């Protein structure tokens, strides 16, 4: 009996809960990098002194699933449109230092409900990065 109570307490306080997504940018018109490095048209890395940060890329969404993540309700998250719009508004040439962060939704952490397979799981996705512009003299030298 005591073992069953311990198991029940463990199950109720554990969480098989959340959601996932693949963040992609297949139609972005500018390079996107998870690091601070970015390549020019010739394949050379643009040095830090040859560029400037002109803005911050920002994109937020919420993704959903059922059955402990087995039934994906969201699919892929395409950030291409947001990248093209925000980089264009800032007059940028690329996005660097892209970070993708997932945070659990608060309402889904209701004790006990996260054990129900049809209780929807969700995750807040935040995508941030630096919009950079390559110095004009560097762009002309790369041609």
Buried (B, 14 or more C-beta within 10 A) or exposed (E): EEEEEEEEEEEEEEBEBBBEBEBEBEEBEBBBBEEEBBEBEEEEEBEEEBBEBBBEBEBEBEBBBBBBBEBBEBEEBBBBEBBBEBBEEBEBBBBBBBEBEBEBBEEBEEEEEBBEEEBBBBBBBEBBBBBBBBBEEBBEEBE
